[in-house]
Amino acid sequence: MIYGLLGYLLVIGWLEKKILPIVLSLVAFWLYGSALMALIPGVSPAGVSWVGHAGGFAAGLLAAWAQKKENPDAV
């Protein structure tokens, strides 16, 4: 859940190209960017599945892409 939310927040600002989502993406990266190190094999602590965390992160990226609006100014 956490890595999925992080992946979503990091990408949604870039996809929507609006100031508030971009700021939220930057704040999320600033606060939780170090957590991305756990996605690298060999860096995550012993006994922690980096594959599971990477899957959650990828799911967050896909969710952001699926939810993006083609024309955010249209009603």
Biopython code that builds the backbone (N, CA, C, O; Angstrom):
import numpy as np
from Bio.PDB.StructureBuilder import StructureBuilder

atoms = [
    (1, "MET", "N", (0.821, -1.197, 0.000)),
    (1, "MET", "CA", (0.000, 0.000, 0.000)),
    (1, "MET", "C", (0.864, 1.260, 0.000)),
    (1, "MET", "O", (0.609, 2.185, -0.772)),
    (2, "ILE", "N", (1.864, 1.304, 0.843)),
    (2, "ILE", "CA", (2.672, 2.513, 0.967)),
    (2, "ILE", "C", (3.442, 2.790, -0.320)),
    (2, "ILE", "O", (3.449, 3.920, -0.808)),
    (3, "TYR", "N", (4.084, 1.775, -0.868)),
    (3, "TYR", "CA", (4.858, 1.983, -2.091)),
    (3, "TYR", "C", (3.947, 2.261, -3.282)),
    (3, "TYR", "O", (4.333, 2.990, -4.196)),
    (4, "GLY", "N", (2.761, 1.698, -3.282)),
    (4, "GLY", "CA", (1.800, 2.005, -4.332)),
    (4, "GLY", "C", (1.369, 3.464, -4.273)),
    (4, "GLY", "O", (1.294, 4.137, -5.300)),
    (5, "LEU", "N", (1.089, 3.945, -3.078)),
    (5, "LEU", "CA", (0.717, 5.347, -2.905)),
    (5, "LEU", "C", (1.875, 6.261, -3.286)),
    (5, "LEU", "O", (1.668, 7.296, -3.920)),
    (6, "LEU", "N", (3.078, 5.889, -2.905)),
    (6, "LEU", "CA", (4.250, 6.686, -3.253)),
    (6, "LEU", "C", (4.432, 6.752, -4.771)),
    (6, "LEU", "O", (4.681, 7.823, -5.324)),
    (7, "GLY", "N", (4.307, 5.613, -5.435)),
    (7, "GLY", "CA", (4.413, 5.598, -6.890)),
    (7, "GLY", "C", (3.348, 6.466, -7.543)),
    (7, "GLY", "O", (3.625, 7.194, -8.497)),
    (8, "TYR", "N", (2.139, 6.383, -7.027)),
    (8, "TYR", "CA", (1.039, 7.194, -7.559)),
    (8, "TYR", "C", (1.334, 8.686, -7.399)),
    (8, "TYR", "O", (1.199, 9.460, -8.347)),
    (9, "LEU", "N", (1.736, 9.078, -6.188)),
    (9, "LEU", "CA", (1.980, 10.492, -5.919)),
    (9, "LEU", "C", (3.139, 11.052, -6.728)),
    (9, "LEU", "O", (3.113, 12.214, -7.134)),
    (10, "LEU", "N", (4.152, 10.235, -6.962)),
    (10, "LEU", "CA", (5.304, 10.718, -7.710)),
    (10, "LEU", "C", (4.982, 10.960, -9.180)),
    (10, "LEU", "O", (5.606, 11.811, -9.812)),
    (11, "VAL", "N", (4.027, 10.232, -9.730)),
    (11, "VAL", "CA", (3.760, 10.308, -11.165)),
    (11, "VAL", "C", (2.554, 11.180, -11.515)),
    (11, "VAL", "O", (2.518, 11.767, -12.597)),
    (12, "ILE", "N", (1.584, 11.274, -10.635)),
    (12, "ILE", "CA", (0.337, 11.956, -10.999)),
    (12, "ILE", "C", (0.557, 13.434, -11.317)),
    (12, "ILE", "O", (-0.110, 13.974, -12.199)),
    (13, "GLY", "N", (1.469, 14.092, -10.623)),
    (13, "GLY", "CA", (1.747, 15.499, -10.916)),
    (13, "GLY", "C", (2.319, 15.687, -12.301)),
    (13, "GLY", "O", (1.953, 16.623, -13.012)),
    (14, "TRP", "N", (3.204, 14.810, -12.679)),
    (14, "TRP", "CA", (3.822, 14.882, -14.005)),
    (14, "TRP", "C", (2.787, 14.621, -15.097)),
    (14, "TRP", "O", (2.831, 15.245, -16.157)),
    (15, "LEU", "N", (1.867, 13.711, -14.843)),
    (15, "LEU", "CA", (0.861, 13.377, -15.849)),
    (15, "LEU", "C", (-0.199, 14.462, -16.001)),
    (15, "LEU", "O", (-0.631, 14.753, -17.116)),
    (16, "GLU", "N", (-0.619, 15.059, -14.892)),
    (16, "GLU", "CA", (-1.700, 16.048, -14.961)),
    (16, "GLU", "C", (-1.207, 17.440, -15.333)),
    (16, "GLU", "O", (-1.988, 18.251, -15.830)),
    (17, "LYS", "N", (0.050, 17.731, -15.107)),
    (17, "LYS", "CA", (0.657, 19.017, -15.464)),
    (17, "LYS", "C", (-0.097, 20.204, -14.865)),
    (17, "LYS", "O", (-0.309, 21.219, -15.527)),
    (18, "LYS", "N", (-0.498, 20.057, -13.600)),
    (18, "LYS", "CA", (-1.121, 21.139, -12.853)),
    (18, "LYS", "C", (-0.257, 21.403, -11.629)),
    (18, "LYS", "O", (0.445, 20.511, -11.152)),
    (19, "ILE", "N", (-0.309, 22.614, -11.131)),
    (19, "ILE", "CA", (0.629, 23.028, -10.092)),
    (19, "ILE", "C", (0.447, 22.250, -8.782)),
    (19, "ILE", "O", (1.441, 21.817, -8.199)),
    (20, "LEU", "N", (-0.772, 22.062, -8.308)),
    (20, "LEU", "CA", (-0.967, 21.375, -7.028)),
    (20, "LEU", "C", (-0.494, 19.921, -7.069)),
    (20, "LEU", "O", (0.237, 19.509, -6.168)),
    (21, "PRO", "N", (-0.873, 19.131, -8.067)),
    (21, "PRO", "CA", (-0.340, 17.766, -8.113)),
    (21, "PRO", "C", (1.181, 17.719, -8.272)),
    (21, "PRO", "O", (1.828, 16.819, -7.737)),
    (22, "ILE", "N", (1.756, 18.679, -9.002)),
    (22, "ILE", "CA", (3.214, 18.711, -9.142)),
    (22, "ILE", "C", (3.863, 18.997, -7.798)),
    (22, "ILE", "O", (4.847, 18.353, -7.436)),
    (23, "VAL", "N", (3.322, 19.957, -7.054)),
    (23, "VAL", "CA", (3.862, 20.278, -5.725)),
    (23, "VAL", "C", (3.735, 19.076, -4.800)),
    (23, "VAL", "O", (4.668, 18.767, -4.058)),
    (24, "LEU", "N", (2.594, 18.394, -4.833)),
    (24, "LEU", "CA", (2.416, 17.208, -3.989)),
    (24, "LEU", "C", (3.387, 16.102, -4.377)),
    (24, "LEU", "O", (3.884, 15.385, -3.508)),
    (25, "SER", "N", (3.663, 15.954, -5.658)),
    (25, "SER", "CA", (4.643, 14.964, -6.106)),
    (25, "SER", "C", (6.028, 15.295, -5.574)),
    (25, "SER", "O", (6.745, 14.407, -5.111)),
    (26, "LEU", "N", (6.408, 16.562, -5.637)),
    (26, "LEU", "CA", (7.723, 16.974, -5.141)),
    (26, "LEU", "C", (7.835, 16.811, -3.628)),
    (26, "LEU", "O", (8.878, 16.394, -3.123)),
    (27, "VAL", "N", (6.768, 17.136, -2.907)),
    (27, "VAL", "CA", (6.773, 16.963, -1.449)),
    (27, "VAL", "C", (6.883, 15.485, -1.094)),
    (27, "VAL", "O", (7.629, 15.120, -0.185)),
    (28, "ALA", "N", (6.151, 14.637, -1.798)),
    (28, "ALA", "CA", (6.233, 13.194, -1.542)),
    (28, "ALA", "C", (7.638, 12.680, -1.805)),
    (28, "ALA", "O", (8.156, 11.869, -1.037)),
    (29, "PHE", "N", (8.260, 13.144, -2.881)),
    (29, "PHE", "CA", (9.627, 12.712, -3.177)),
    (29, "PHE", "C", (10.592, 13.219, -2.119)),
    (29, "PHE", "O", (11.496, 12.489, -1.711)),
    (30, "TRP", "N", (10.419, 14.447, -1.669)),
    (30, "TRP", "CA", (11.301, 15.019, -0.651)),
    (30, "TRP", "C", (11.168, 14.268, 0.676)),
    (30, "TRP", "O", (12.168, 14.007, 1.343)),
    (31, "LEU", "N", (9.946, 13.925, 1.056)),
    (31, "LEU", "CA", (9.723, 13.250, 2.338)),
    (31, "LEU", "C", (10.062, 11.764, 2.298)),
    (31, "LEU", "O", (10.605, 11.225, 3.262)),
    (32, "TYR", "N", (9.747, 11.103, 1.192)),
    (32, "TYR", "CA", (9.848, 9.649, 1.146)),
    (32, "TYR", "C", (10.782, 9.125, 0.063)),
    (32, "TYR", "O", (10.791, 7.925, -0.213)),
    (33, "GLY", "N", (11.560, 9.994, -0.547)),
    (33, "GLY", "CA", (12.462, 9.576, -1.615)),
    (33, "GLY", "C", (13.470, 8.535, -1.181)),
    (33, "GLY", "O", (13.859, 7.672, -1.969)),
    (34, "SER", "N", (13.898, 8.612, 0.078)),
    (34, "SER", "CA", (14.867, 7.625, 0.563)),
    (34, "SER", "C", (14.258, 6.227, 0.640)),
    (34, "SER", "O", (14.988, 5.236, 0.619)),
    (35, "ALA", "N", (12.946, 6.137, 0.729)),
    (35, "ALA", "CA", (12.286, 4.828, 0.767)),
    (35, "ALA", "C", (12.434, 4.094, -0.555)),
    (35, "ALA", "O", (12.304, 2.871, -0.604)),
    (36, "LEU", "N", (12.706, 4.831, -1.627)),
    (36, "LEU", "CA", (12.875, 4.198, -2.935)),
    (36, "LEU", "C", (14.115, 3.315, -2.980)),
    (36, "LEU", "O", (14.221, 2.440, -3.840)),
    (37, "MET", "N", (15.048, 3.534, -2.069)),
    (37, "MET", "CA", (16.253, 2.699, -2.015)),
    (37, "MET", "C", (15.895, 1.241, -1.734)),
    (37, "MET", "O", (16.616, 0.335, -2.151)),
    (38, "ALA", "N", (14.794, 1.012, -1.034)),
    (38, "ALA", "CA", (14.387, -0.358, -0.714)),
    (38, "ALA", "C", (13.947, -1.124, -1.956)),
    (38, "ALA", "O", (13.764, -2.340, -1.892)),
    (39, "LEU", "N", (13.775, -0.444, -3.079)),
    (39, "LEU", "CA", (13.387, -1.118, -4.315)),
    (39, "LEU", "C", (14.582, -1.704, -5.049)),
    (39, "LEU", "O", (14.417, -2.426, -6.032)),
    (40, "ILE", "N", (15.779, -1.397, -4.579)),
    (40, "ILE", "CA", (16.997, -1.880, -5.229)),
    (40, "ILE", "C", (17.409, -3.203, -4.583)),
    (40, "ILE", "O", (17.572, -3.267, -3.365)),
    (41, "PRO", "N", (17.579, -4.255, -5.381)),
    (41, "PRO", "CA", (17.999, -5.542, -4.808)),
    (41, "PRO", "C", (19.344, -5.398, -4.099)),
    (41, "PRO", "O", (20.265, -4.761, -4.611)),
    (42, "GLY", "N", (19.441, -5.990, -2.931)),
    (42, "GLY", "CA", (20.671, -5.947, -2.156)),
    (42, "GLY", "C", (20.736, -4.783, -1.189)),
    (42, "GLY", "O", (21.551, -4.798, -0.267)),
    (43, "VAL", "N", (19.898, -3.775, -1.375)),
    (43, "VAL", "CA", (19.899, -2.620, -0.481)),
    (43, "VAL", "C", (18.848, -2.788, 0.611)),
    (43, "VAL", "O", (19.042, -2.324, 1.735)),
    (44, "SER", "N", (17.738, -3.447, 0.289)),
    (44, "SER", "CA", (16.686, -3.635, 1.280)),
    (44, "SER", "C", (17.180, -4.570, 2.380)),
    (44, "SER", "O", (18.008, -5.446, 2.128)),
    (45, "PRO", "N", (16.674, -4.385, 3.597)),
    (45, "PRO", "CA", (17.120, -5.219, 4.719)),
    (45, "PRO", "C", (16.846, -6.704, 4.485)),
    (45, "PRO", "O", (15.941, -7.073, 3.736)),
    (46, "ALA", "N", (17.631, -7.532, 5.129)),
    (46, "ALA", "CA", (17.451, -8.986, 5.017)),
    (46, "ALA", "C", (16.061, -9.367, 5.522)),
    (46, "ALA", "O", (15.598, -8.857, 6.541)),
    (47, "GLY", "N", (15.419, -10.249, 4.810)),
    (47, "GLY", "CA", (14.095, -10.708, 5.198)),
    (47, "GLY", "C", (12.960, -9.845, 4.665)),
    (47, "GLY", "O", (11.791, -10.149, 4.901)),
    (48, "VAL", "N", (13.286, -8.776, 3.953)),
    (48, "VAL", "CA", (12.266, -7.897, 3.383)),
    (48, "VAL", "C", (12.253, -8.105, 1.874)),
    (48, "VAL", "O", (13.289, -7.996, 1.219)),
    (49, "SER", "N", (11.106, -8.396, 1.339)),
    (49, "SER", "CA", (10.990, -8.681, -0.090)),
    (49, "SER", "C", (10.965, -7.384, -0.897)),
    (49, "SER", "O", (9.984, -6.640, -0.865)),
    (50, "TRP", "N", (12.038, -7.125, -1.611)),
    (50, "TRP", "CA", (12.064, -5.934, -2.464)),
    (50, "TRP", "C", (11.136, -6.115, -3.658)),
    (50, "TRP", "O", (10.640, -5.136, -4.216)),
    (51, "VAL", "N", (10.899, -7.376, -4.055)),
    (51, "VAL", "CA", (10.022, -7.645, -5.197)),
    (51, "VAL", "C", (8.586, -7.228, -4.870)),
    (51, "VAL", "O", (7.897, -6.653, -5.713)),
    (52, "GLY", "N", (8.144, -7.513, -3.667)),
    (52, "GLY", "CA", (6.804, -7.113, -3.255)),
    (52, "GLY", "C", (6.644, -5.604, -3.225)),
    (52, "GLY", "O", (5.621, -5.071, -3.655)),
    (53, "HIS", "N", (7.655, -4.921, -2.719)),
    (53, "HIS", "CA", (7.604, -3.467, -2.679)),
    (53, "HIS", "C", (7.650, -2.879, -4.095)),
    (53, "HIS", "O", (6.949, -1.911, -4.387)),
    (54, "ALA", "N", (8.466, -3.457, -4.962)),
    (54, "ALA", "CA", (8.548, -2.984, -6.348)),
    (54, "ALA", "C", (7.215, -3.205, -7.067)),
    (54, "ALA", "O", (6.806, -2.381, -7.884)),
    (55, "GLY", "N", (6.541, -4.312, -6.764)),
    (55, "GLY", "CA", (5.231, -4.566, -7.356)),
    (55, "GLY", "C", (4.204, -3.536, -6.924)),
    (55, "GLY", "O", (3.403, -3.072, -7.736)),
    (56, "GLY", "N", (4.224, -3.178, -5.654)),
    (56, "GLY", "CA", (3.323, -2.135, -5.170)),
    (56, "GLY", "C", (3.605, -0.791, -5.820)),
    (56, "GLY", "O", (2.684, -0.057, -6.180)),
    (57, "PHE", "N", (4.887, -0.474, -5.967)),
    (57, "PHE", "CA", (5.286, 0.778, -6.610)),
    (57, "PHE", "C", (4.809, 0.802, -8.063)),
    (57, "PHE", "O", (4.278, 1.808, -8.531)),
    (58, "ALA", "N", (5.003, -0.310, -8.769)),
    (58, "ALA", "CA", (4.558, -0.404, -10.166)),
    (58, "ALA", "C", (3.036, -0.280, -10.258)),
    (58, "ALA", "O", (2.520, 0.335, -11.191)),
    (59, "ALA", "N", (2.321, -0.857, -9.302)),
    (59, "ALA", "CA", (0.861, -0.739, -9.298)),
    (59, "ALA", "C", (0.436, 0.713, -9.106)),
    (59, "ALA", "O", (-0.535, 1.160, -9.716)),
    (60, "GLY", "N", (1.153, 1.450, -8.268)),
    (60, "GLY", "CA", (0.862, 2.870, -8.091)),
    (60, "GLY", "C", (1.100, 3.666, -9.358)),
    (60, "GLY", "O", (0.327, 4.564, -9.689)),
    (61, "LEU", "N", (2.180, 3.335, -10.072)),
    (61, "LEU", "CA", (2.462, 4.004, -11.343)),
    (61, "LEU", "C", (1.350, 3.731, -12.351)),
    (61, "LEU", "O", (0.898, 4.638, -13.050)),
    (62, "LEU", "N", (0.915, 2.478, -12.418)),
    (62, "LEU", "CA", (-0.163, 2.112, -13.343)),
    (62, "LEU", "C", (-1.487, 2.772, -12.963)),
    (62, "LEU", "O", (-2.254, 3.184, -13.834)),
    (63, "ALA", "N", (-1.752, 2.872, -11.661)),
    (63, "ALA", "CA", (-2.989, 3.514, -11.217)),
    (63, "ALA", "C", (-2.999, 4.992, -11.593)),
    (63, "ALA", "O", (-4.030, 5.517, -12.013)),
    (64, "ALA", "N", (-1.866, 5.663, -11.448)),
    (64, "ALA", "CA", (-1.784, 7.076, -11.833)),
    (64, "ALA", "C", (-1.996, 7.228, -13.330)),
    (64, "ALA", "O", (-2.717, 8.122, -13.772)),
    (65, "TRP", "N", (-1.376, 6.366, -14.100)),
    (65, "TRP", "CA", (-1.523, 6.436, -15.554)),
    (65, "TRP", "C", (-2.973, 6.167, -15.965)),
    (65, "TRP", "O", (-3.494, 6.821, -16.868)),
    (66, "ALA", "N", (-3.624, 5.206, -15.303)),
    (66, "ALA", "CA", (-5.007, 4.856, -15.635)),
    (66, "ALA", "C", (-5.978, 5.967, -15.245)),
    (66, "ALA", "O", (-7.024, 6.124, -15.875)),
    (67, "GLN", "N", (-5.643, 6.731, -14.222)),
    (67, "GLN", "CA", (-6.552, 7.757, -13.730)),
    (67, "GLN", "C", (-6.319, 9.127, -14.369)),
    (67, "GLN", "O", (-7.138, 10.029, -14.198)),
    (68, "LYS", "N", (-5.234, 9.293, -15.090)),
    (68, "LYS", "CA", (-4.936, 10.613, -15.658)),
    (68, "LYS", "C", (-6.057, 11.071, -16.577)),
    (68, "LYS", "O", (-6.738, 10.265, -17.212)),
    (69, "LYS", "N", (-6.225, 12.358, -16.631)),
    (69, "LYS", "CA", (-7.268, 12.948, -17.459)),
    (69, "LYS", "C", (-6.645, 13.405, -18.764)),
    (69, "LYS", "O", (-5.608, 14.068, -18.763)),
    (70, "GLU", "N", (-7.268, 13.058, -19.867)),
    (70, "GLU", "CA", (-6.747, 13.444, -21.177)),
    (70, "GLU", "C", (-6.808, 14.953, -21.370)),
    (70, "GLU", "O", (-5.859, 15.555, -21.873)),
    (71, "ASN", "N", (-7.912, 15.562, -20.974)),
    (71, "ASN", "CA", (-8.066, 17.003, -21.085)),
    (71, "ASN", "C", (-8.598, 17.510, -19.754)),
    (71, "ASN", "O", (-9.814, 17.592, -19.580)),
    (72, "PRO", "N", (-7.721, 17.857, -18.801)),
    (72, "PRO", "CA", (-8.180, 18.203, -17.456)),
    (72, "PRO", "C", (-9.017, 19.477, -17.396)),
    (72, "PRO", "O", (-9.743, 19.677, -16.422)),
    (73, "ASP", "N", (-8.941, 20.343, -18.404)),
    (73, "ASP", "CA", (-9.716, 21.577, -18.385)),
    (73, "ASP", "C", (-11.145, 21.383, -18.880)),
    (73, "ASP", "O", (-12.004, 22.231, -18.637)),
    (74, "ALA", "N", (-11.406, 20.287, -19.566)),
    (74, "ALA", "CA", (-12.754, 20.016, -20.070)),
    (74, "ALA", "C", (-13.654, 19.541, -18.944)),
    (74, "ALA", "O", (-13.198, 18.882, -18.010)),
    (75, "VAL", "N", (-14.917, 19.871, -19.034)),
    (75, "VAL", "CA", (-15.863, 19.468, -17.993)),
    (75, "VAL", "C", (-16.487, 18.159, -18.342)),
    (75, "VAL", "O", (-17.316, 17.649, -17.588)),
]
sb = StructureBuilder()
sb.init_structure("model")
sb.init_model(0)
sb.init_chain("A")
sb.init_seg("    ")
for serial, (resi, resn, name, xyz) in enumerate(atoms, 1):
    if name == "N":
        sb.init_residue(resn, " ", resi, " ")
    sb.init_atom(name, np.array(xyz, "f"), 0.0, 1.0, " ", f" {name:<3s}", serial, name[0])
structure = sb.get_structure()
